[in-house]
């Protein structure tokens, strides 16, 4: 039995927000920030966070 991805809920919220706002990321900044927090908390344990972790590594360069 696999464990539930700890950030899956946030990923779904991002999709819902983007769909509701014609994919304008600026309208979903609060939801995106919650996902970033979740990814920081569960670093390396959430498959949903790969893009956010890559974004963080790019900023650190």
C-alpha angles and dihedrals in degrees: 000000000000124000121247114257106255093220098041092102091056092047090054091049090053091052092049092048094047092048091049092050102044091258094296103153091198089067091055101046094121092053091046090051091053089052091051090052091050092048091050090050095047098033111175093005101081122071089197090066102063094105093044092049090050089050090052093050090051091052091051092058 
